[in-house]
Amino acid sequence: MKNTDLKNTIEEVTLHLDEVGDPLLKEANAIHDTLKWLNHLKQQTEDSIRTLAKQRQDLFTKIQKNYVNSEIETADVSTTRAKDL
């Protein structure tokens, strides 16, 4: 039987084994802690992506107040060319 054959994660299954020892429980708990940390990082990343999108939109709105679309488009083309060098 492979781990992928299970319907539940191995750390969850470990909690339901008879007389499972401390070393296995500690390992299962370590996996659980890693999962919690990854979920926290995922949430922080999603928050940061939303913040970045808002910052970019705010900057674009301010630029549109001072420049016409053709100037912005020309600067965009210049930016692309500079990246290609």
HUBELDA-V561500 format. One record per pair of residues at least 12 apart in sequence whose ideal C-beta (glycine too) atoms are under 7 Angstrom apart, sorted by the first residue. I is the first residue (numbers start at 1). J is the second residue. If there is no record, write none. Layout:
# HUBELDA-V561500
{{I J} {I J}}
This chain:
# HUBELDA-V561500
{{11 28} {11 31} {11 32} {14 28} {15 28}}
